[in-house]
Amino acid sequence: MDDDEVGNGTWKPPKNASGSSARWRLFSKVTEMDRIKAQARTPSILSCSRRTDVPWAFLRQYLKAFREGFLYVRSPVTGEMDPVCVIPYNAATGKGVLCISWWSKNYSKWIEEFQKEDSIFHSYPLHMFNFTVNSDDKVLEPGLSSCLKERLGQVTWLAQHFGAHALNVRFDPIVHYRKLAGTDSSVHDNLQDFEEIVRHIGQLGIDHITFSFCKPYKQSVRNMRVAGVELVALSDAQQRKVLDRLLPICHRHGVEMRCCCDSPLFGHRCAAEAKVEVRKVRRWGAVGKDKENIIMSKDAEFLTVKESRCLDARLADRLAKEKGLSITFPHQKDRGQREQCNCTASREIGQYELQCPHSCLYCYANPKPVETALETDVTVAPV
């Protein structure tokens, strides 16, 4: 493996790091003094990770850290390396990590690891999954190696083994864009497989899907331009029109739409009522053909966008109760996230230096760059 490569992704040192010494510290063995410091403040919930796709690209390095019980995590604010205790929960002592909230677009390697009888993952009582499942789109997600069919198969496996309620499926973000090359000036989006995804998760009993609209982060817009794509910024009114098209689709399949951090959209009601087939009944008092099953329909109430809580201590409480654990997690808001974020507190153990190989053009973190020739100023186009 090349010196700059870690797992399937790439390690990129921060600007204030001193090259090889900083890289060595990232996955180096935690000192005894730092272990004592970390063990005194062991988190109950880990987040792994909003900053890069650990389950797909960097699982091997993190498995080593989980087995050792400690790792260093660099603060994106101060740049300092902070030791974190990741020792699994011990019922006898009442100490240790109880729950891991995972974030990924491809859980194939994670599932393969969990299927091993001696996997360290079995030592952690609770697992929650944030699974981003977008439409197949090689323009926006050029490095994503798994097709939609494979990812939906992973959703099915996780739901069957951990329960549908342990999954937060995310269609995130909804993106509208134009291609800069050629004569095609039409607006494209990534919604072509939305109904297929919603139908699949609805059949599994997953009752919600989380979404947001693409934000014009400076880095995201630049990455798109370099790849020959121009982000199209929708107004609030235009976003609501998109939701008016998506909400009835979700309702047909028994799936609620929950919005991540787009507070102007919270509580948005669909502009038109939806007639939805809700249940089958048998008319037992009838005779002849009237005795067959019939479909009962009713006017659904106006469909409404709800708030998301992608990392939810209430769900962790439910999972703990199902495991027979008499534990209640703290429910305070995570102050390390954006103001509009409703996630509850956890200890993030991802590293922005670990460049994600999915290379998603819209990513706010640190995606592995896509090599193209088009370099222009950062702009966001109106519709």
N, C-alpha and C positions, 0 to 999 in steps of 0.2 A: 504493500500500500504506500502511495506517495506520502511525503511528509506533511502535505497540506490537506490530505484526505482523511475523513473520519466517517466510518460507515459508508452509506451511499451518498452522503452529502459532502460538504467541504467546510473545513474550519477556517474562518477568517478572523484574524486578531483585531481587537478594537484599536482605534487610533492611538490610545494612550498606553497600549501594551507594548512590551519589549520583545516581540517576536517569539522565539523558541521558548524562553523562560515562562512567558505568559501561557503559551500553549501547554507546556508541561504541567503548569499548576491546575489547568482546567480539569484534567482527569487524573491528577496525581493522588497518591494515597494521603488521606487526611491525617495530620499529625495527632499525637496523643493529646496534646493540650487543646487542640481544636475539637477533638472528639468530645472531651469533657464539656467544653463550651456548648457544642451543638446538642448534646444529649440532655442538657438542662432545659432546653426549649424545643423538644421534639414536637413537630406539628402533628395534628390529628388527621388532616387532609392534605395530600399532595396534589398539585396540578402539574401534569406532565404531557404536553406543555403547549401553552399558547404561543410560545416564541419560535418553535420549530417542530417538525413532525418526528418526535422521538420514536413512536412505535414502528414507523416505517424505516427511517434513515439512520437512527443512532441507537437502536435497541441494544446492540452488543455492548457498547460502552456503558450504558445505563444499567444493564443487567449486572455487570461487574460491580458497579456502585451499590446496587441493591443487595448483592451478596455480601459486600463488605460492610454495609450498614451506614455508610457516610459518603458524602461527595461535596465538592466545592461548587458553589453557584456564584457567578459574577453578577454584581448589582449593575443594572443598566444605567443607574443614576450616578453612583460614585465610582464604579469600576472596580471596587474592592471585591475580593474573593471571600465569600461567606460560607463557613462550614454548615452543612445541614445533616441532621440525623434522619435516616430513612429506615431504621430498624423496625421490623413489623411488630404489631401490637402483641403484647404478652398479657394474657388474662390474669396470670398469677400476680404480676406487678401492677397491672392497670396502666402500663406505659407503652409507648410505641405508636407507629403510624397505623391508623385504622382503615383509611380509605384513600384510594388513588383515583383521581379524576383524569382520565386519559383524553387526549385530543389527537385526531389523525384523519387522514384521507384514505389510508390504506392499512387495514389491521391484519393483513395476511401473515406477517412475521410475528405479530403479537399472538395471534391465535395459534400459530405453530408452536410457539414457546409455551403457551398456557396448556397445550395438550400433553406436554411432558409431565409425567407423574412427579418428578423431582423439581419442577420449576419453582423458583423463589416466589413467583406470583401467587401461589397457593397459600403462602404464609400471611398474605394481607387479606383481612376478612372481607373487605368491600371494594368493589370496582364499579365506577361509573364511566360512561363513554360518551364523549362528544364526537360525533362522526359526521364530518362534512361530506355530503354526497351531492355533487353538482352534475349537471348534464355533461356528457362527453363533449369536450371542446378543446382541441389541440391548439387553438389560437391562444386561449386564455390560460390553459394549464398544460404547457408543452412538455413538461417533465413527468406528468402523472402516468405511471406505467400500467395501471390496472383499468380495465374498461368498466362501464357502468354495471354490466351483468355480474362481474366479479365482485364489485363493491357491494351490490345489493345482496349477493350471497353471503358476504361477511356480516352485513346487517342481520340477516336471518340467523346466522350461527350465534351471534352475540345475544340476540333476543331470546333464542331458545335456551341458552345456557345461563343467562343472567337475568332474564325477564325483560319484557318490552319496556317496562318503566325505567330500566337502568340506562336506556339509550336516549340521548338528545340528538336527533338527526337534524343536521343543519344544511339548508340550501343557502350557502353564504359565500360570497355576496351575489345578489342579482346585479348583473353587469349589462350595460348598454354601450355599444362602441361602434366606431366606423373603421374600416380598413383604409389606410392611407395610400396604398399602392393601387394602381389601376383606375378604372372609371366608375367603380361601384361606390356611390356616396350614401347608400342606404344605411339605416341604423340596424345593427344586429344585436341580439341578446343571447343569453345562455339558458333560456327557459324551455328549449325544445323537448327536454326529457322530464320536465317538472311533474306532469301528471303521472308518468310511469313510476317515478320515485314515490309520489304521494300514495298511489294505488298500492304499491308494494308494502310500504310501512303500515298503511291502514289495515291491510290483511294480516299483518303480524300483531296488531293490537297496539301499535305505537300511536298515541293519540295527539301528537303535536309535531310540528316542524318549525324550526327556528330559521329566521331569515334576516338579512339586512340588505340595504342597497349600497353599492360600491361607493366608498368615500374617495374624494380626490386628494389622497395623500400625495405629497410632492414626489416621493420616491415611486409610488405606484404609477402615477401619471408619466413619469420619466421612463420607467420600465416599459410601459405600453408603447410610448413613442419610439423607443429604441427598437421594439419588435414590430413596428409598422402598424400600430393600432392607436386610435385616438379615443379616449374615454369620453362618453357622452353623459353630461350631467343632467339628470332629470329634476325638474322642480317638484315641490311637495305635491302639487296638484297632479302632475304626471305620474308620480309614484303611486298616488291613490288610484289612478285609473288602471295601473298595472295590477294593483291589489284587487280591484273590482273584478278583474278577470281570473285571478288566482284563488280568491276566497271561495267561490262556488265549487271549484275543483276540489279543494280541500274538504269542504263540507260534504260533498258526495261520498267521500271515502272515510268520513268520520275522523278527520284530522284537523286540529286547530292550528292557526297560524300565530306564531309568537315572534315578536320583533326584538332584535338585539340592538339596543342603544339608539334606535331612531325614535326618540321620544315624541316628535310631532305626529308619528303614525300610531301611537298607542291609542286604542279606543276607536280607530277608524272603522266605520260601519260600511258594509257593502252597499253600493248605490241601488242595487236591485234585489228584490227578494228571490230566494232560490226554492224551487220545488224539488224535494229530495225524497227518494224512496227510503223509507225508514225501517220497515219490518214486514215480515210475512205473517199472515194469520189464516186460520182455517175456520170457515163458517160451518160449525158443526150442526147447526139446525137446518141447513139447506138440503136440497135433494138434487139429484142429477148433476149437471155440469156445475151448478153453483157450489157444489161440495169441494171443488178443486181449490188449490191455494190461490189466493189473490194478493195483489200488491196494494198495501194501504199507503197513501201519500198524504202529506200535509204541508201547509205553507210553513217553511222554517222562518224563525225570527231573523232579523237582519244580522248578517255575519259580522263579527267584530275581531279586530286584531288585538291580541293580548300581549302582555309583557313577558319577555323571556328572562329566565334565570339559569344560565347555562351551567353554572356550578352551584348546586342548590343543597344547602345543609338539610333542608326538609326532606329531600330525597334520601340523603345519607341516613337520616333518622329512620326512615321507612325501611331501608335496606338492613339497617342494624337490627331493627325489631324483627324482621323476617328471619334473621340469623340467630335470634334468641339472645341478642346482646342488649343489656340494660344501659344504653348509652344515649345521651342527647348531645348533639354537636352544637357549638356556638353558632348563632345565626347572624352575627354582625356582618355588615356590608364590607366587602373587600375594598379598602381605601387605596390600594395600589392600582386599581383599574380606573377607566374613564368615569366621569361623574354620572353619566347616564346608565352605567353598567349596574345590574342588580345582583351580580354574583356575590355569594357569601365568601368569607375569608378562607384562604388556603395558602399553602406555601408553594410558590412557583419554583420549579427546579429546572426549567429549560434555560438554554443559552442562546442569545441572539447571534453569537459568533458562529454557531453551527448552521451553515447555509443549507436550507432545505432544497433537495433536488427536484421537487415538483415544479419549481421555477414559475409559480403562478404570477402572472403579470400584475395582478391587483394587490398582491400581498403587502401588508404594512411592515412585516418583520424584515427578514434578511434572506430572500430567495436567491438561489444560485442563478447568476445572470444568464440571460439568453443572448447568444452571440448573433448580432445582425449588424447591418451597415448603417441603419438610419439613425442619425443623431440630430435632434432638434431641440428647440426651447420647450420648456414644460408649459403645456396649455391644456385646458379642459374645454371641450366644445359644447355649446348649447344644442338642444335637439333641433 
